[in-house]
Amino acid sequence: MTAPLPLPDDAPRPGTRSPRPGDRGPLPARALETSADHPWPVRLLSRKIEQYVDRMAPVWVEGQVVQLNRRPGTSTAFLTLRDTDLDMSLPVSAATRVLDGTPLEEGAHVVVHAKPVFWTRRGTLQLQAREIRPVGVGDLLARIEHLKRVLAAEGLFDTDRKRPLPFLPQVVGLVCGRESKAEHDVVVNARARWPQVRFEIREVAVQGAHAVQQVGDAIRALDADPDVEVIVVARGGGAVEDLLPFSNEALVRVAAACRTPLVSAIGHETDSPLLDLVADYRASTPTAAAKRVVPDVAEERARVTQGRHRLRAAIAGRVAREQAGLDGLRSRPVLAAPGTMLTDRAERVAALRDRARRALDTRLVRASGEVGRLEAQVRALSPASTLDRGYAVVQRADGHVVRSPDDVAADDLLLVRLARGTLDARATGSHAEGRAENRPDTAEGAS
């Protein structure tokens, strides 16, 4: 058992009635003066909120009609106005005369001139519409063009931000409408090209008030899945108003922040929402997206087969060329009969040796004849040969050869050199040239 907590002196005891606020004196004039002992009753808070809201001026509000309730026989219509970017909405009431002449339906983009009203009984805030204007297509396109310039200035459409798509993704994330033709086109065409491809499909609203939020959440979920290698956002064609969610700034920024390669396949080829510009690849149709995301198995097999044939032909040609080169080398005489080279060289050396020997013999014979001729000349010119013919060489005692009678004086001893010996002689006189032929020798000598 736990002991009861002590109660303050002014706290009501168990079994007694709590005093009313009025029993505690006057109510606080301001919210800051309220306390647990002096609270405001609900009616007072509701009246004060009503007074505060009632002081608000009428305001122009832009949004999208998500619910429209026109009851026959009533003078008031009710609708819900939703924010175009976030999941926020406000109820709106309007007199039927305000809607007369205005082509208004669910999903319409409108601007409303309304006065905020707080209903104290229900505790709800509501807008009382005084005027409703549909936003025309021209205004929507002008706003999209302005947003396009803003996002382009931020660099969200730059080419260097584009990521390449994987060649053969195992898992493809697909964001599409519920049981839509776009889903059928993507899945059927992709599996016809590559049957092993798997899909992670997120069926969401692709038009209307909830399209931006649901498509954005689907992209985030697929981007967080590590198995998904590429994301395809697909939708069929439609009016400009139907494709507005894919030009919404919030959705475009979600796609720009996506880390997984993103393919946009919105509408037909002529449609160009802003999601096409921020995506990594823009496909003109969902079928074109399927053909771009996965390769054609038959085409790839044909390429592999063709490449194999080309590789085999290249290798066979290279081997054939090398074999022909080897056969050419082996057919050469030097490899067919290796001794041929030595034989040729030996024969050439023998021939050169014979030529050298013949040349040397010829040169020796010629030199021998030249030596004999020179020897004959030398012999002919030799003094010994002259002596053999009967001549003599007369020398004085000092060895000087006597060439003139003036070289010898009377009684000089002379040496007469003959072919086979010498004679000693003495000069007895001298005679002039020419006279000695008829006179006897004037020199006396002994051998």
MIMARKOL-270695 format. One record per residue (C-alpha): x, y, z; residue in three letters. Coordinates in steps of 0.5 Angstrom, whole numbers, plus 500, padded with zeros to 3 digits. Last residue first. Layout:
BEGIN
XYZALA
...
***
This chain:
BEGIN
804483281SER
810488279ALA
810495276GLY
813500272GLU
808505269ALA
810508262THR
806503258ASP
808503251PRO
807508246ARG
802509240ASN
795509244GLU
798513250ALA
798520245ARG
791521245GLY
790524252GLU
797528254ALA
803523257HIS
805522264SER
812520266GLY
815514270THR
809512275ALA
811507279ARG
807500279ALA
804495284ASP
799490281LEU
792488284THR
788481283GLY
783478278ARG
779483275ALA
785488275LEU
786493281ARG
793497279VAL
796501286LEU
800506284LEU
807509287LEU
809516285ASP
815516281ASP
813522277ALA
807525280ALA
800523279VAL
793526279ASP
795530273ASP
795524269PRO
787524270SER
782519273ARG
787516278VAL
783513284VAL
785516291HIS
787510295GLY
792514299ASP
797510295ALA
794512289ARG
789508285GLN
789505278VAL
783501276VAL
784496271ALA
780494264TYR
780488261GLY
773486260ARG
773483267ASP
775489270LEU
769492267THR
765487270SER
768488276ALA
766495276PRO
759493276SER
754497271LEU
753490267ALA
752486274ARG
748491276VAL
744491270GLN
744484270ALA
741484277GLU
736489276LEU
733484270ARG
734478275GLY
730482281VAL
725484276GLU
724477273GLY
724474281SER
719480282ALA
714478277ARG
715470279VAL
713472286LEU
707476284ARG
705471280THR
706466285ASP
702471291LEU
696472286ALA
696464285ARG
696463292ARG
691469294ALA
686466289ARG
687459292ASP
686462299ARG
680466296LEU
677459293ALA
678455299ALA
675461304VAL
669461299ARG
669453299GLU
669453306ALA
663459307ARG
659455302ASP
660449306THR
659452313LEU
652455310MET
650448307THR
651445314GLY
645447317PRO
641443311ALA
633445312ALA
635451317LEU
640455312VAL
637452306PRO
630456308ARG
624452308SER
624452316ARG
624460316LEU
618460311GLY
614455315ASP
615459321LEU
612465318GLY
606461315ALA
605458322GLN
605466325GLU
600468319ARG
596462320ALA
596463328VAL
594470327ARG
588469322GLY
586464327ALA
586468333ILE
582474329ALA
577469326ALA
576467333ARG
575474336LEU
571476330ARG
566470331HIS
566471339ARG
564478338GLY
559476333GLN
556471338THR
556476344VAL
553482339ARG
548477337ALA
547475345ARG
546482346GLU
541483341GLU
537477343ALA
537480351VAL
535487349ASP
538492354PRO
535494360VAL
533501362VAL
533504355ARG
528500352LYS
523500358ALA
524508358ALA
522508351ALA
515504353THR
514509358PRO
514514353THR
519520351SER
524518356ALA
528523359ARG
535521363TYR
538523369ASP
532527371ALA
532534373VAL
529536366LEU
524531365ASP
521532372LEU
520539370LEU
514537365PRO
516536358SER
510533354ASP
511533346THR
514525347GLU
507523351HIS
506523358GLY
512522363ILE
517518362ALA
523520367SER
529516369VAL
532517375LEU
539514377PRO
539513385THR
542518389ARG
535522389CYS
536529391ALA
534532384ALA
528528384ALA
526530391VAL
527537389ARG
523536383VAL
517534387LEU
517540392ALA
517544386GLU
511541382ASN
512540375SER
511533375PHE
504535379PRO
502539374LEU
501533369LEU
494533369ASP
493540369GLU
497540362VAL
492535359ALA
494527359GLY
499522357GLY
501516361GLY
505516367ARG
512513369ALA
517515374VAL
523510373VAL
528508378ILE
535505377VAL
539500381GLU
534498387VAL
537493391ASP
540498396PRO
533501398ASP
533508400ALA
532511393ASP
526506392LEU
523509399ALA
525517397ARG
522516390ILE
515513393ALA
515519398ASP
515524392GLY
510520388VAL
505520394GLN
506527396GLN
506530389VAL
500526387ALA
495527393HIS
491533390ALA
490530383GLY
495526378GLN
499520379VAL
496517385ALA
501512387VAL
503504385GLU
510503388ARG
513497384ILE
520494385GLU
521490379PHE
526484377ARG
529483371VAL
531476369GLN
526476362PRO
531482359TRP
528485353ARG
521482353ALA
521483361ARG
523491359ALA
517491354ASN
512488359VAL
514492365VAL
514499362VAL
508498358ASP
504495363HIS
506500368GLU
504506363ALA
497503362LYS
496504369SER
493499374GLU
495504380ARG
499509377GLY
506509377CYS
513509380VAL
518503378LEU
524501381GLY
528497377VAL
532491380VAL
538487377GLN
540493373PRO
544491366LEU
548497363PHE
547502369PRO
544509368LEU
549514368PRO
548520373ARG
547527370LYS
549532375ARG
554534370ASP
549536365THR
546542369ASP
538542370PHE
539543378LEU
544548377GLY
540553382GLU
539558376ALA
536552372ALA
531551378LEU
529559378VAL
528559370ARG
524553371LYS
520556376LEU
518562372HIS
516557366GLU
512553371ILE
509559373ARG
507562366ALA
505555364LEU
500555370LEU
498562368ASP
496560361GLY
493554363VAL
488558367GLY
487559375VAL
480558377PRO
477564380ARG
473563387ILE
470569390GLU
467571397ARG
469564400ALA
468563407GLN
474560410LEU
473555416GLN
476554423LEU
473549427THR
471549434GLY
465545433ARG
460550437ARG
465556436THR
465556429TRP
472560427PHE
471564420VAL
477566416PRO
474571410LYS
475568403ALA
478570396HIS
479564393VAL
485562388VAL
484556384VAL
487549381HIS
482544379ALA
483537382GLY
475536384GLU
471540379GLU
469548378LEU
467551371PRO
465558375THR
458560372GLY
455559378ASP
460558384LEU
459564388VAL
451564387ARG
452557390THR
454561397ALA
461558399ALA
464554404SER
471552405VAL
475547409PRO
482548410LEU
488543407SER
495541409MET
499535405ASP
504540402LEU
506542395ASP
499544392THR
496546399ASP
489543399ARG
482547399LEU
476543401THR
469544399LEU
462546401PHE
456549397ALA
451553400THR
444555398SER
441548399THR
436545394GLY
441540391PRO
447539395ARG
454541392ARG
460538395ASN
467539392LEU
473535395GLN
480536393VAL
480543390VAL
487545389GLN
490551393GLY
491559392GLU
488563398VAL
486571397TRP
485574404VAL
479577407PRO
482581414ALA
483578420MET
479581426ARG
474575426ASP
479571427VAL
481574434TYR
474575436GLN
472567434GLU
479565438ILE
476569444LYS
469566444ARG
472559443SER
477561449LEU
471563453LEU
466557451ARG
472552453VAL
472555460PRO
478559462TRP
483556468PRO
484560475HIS
487554479ASP
491551474ALA
493558471SER
490563467THR
494570467GLU
497569460LEU
491568457ALA
488575459ARG
482577463ALA
483572468PRO
476570470LEU
473573476PRO
473569483GLY
474562485ARG
466560485ASP
466563478GLY
471557476PRO
466552479ARG
468549486PRO
470541486SER
465537489ARG
467533495THR
468526496GLY
475526496PRO
477533499ARG
478539495PRO
484543495ALA
485549499ASP
489546504ASP
494543499PRO
493535499LEU
498530502PRO
500524498LEU
496518500PRO
501513503ALA
502507498THR
500500500MET
***
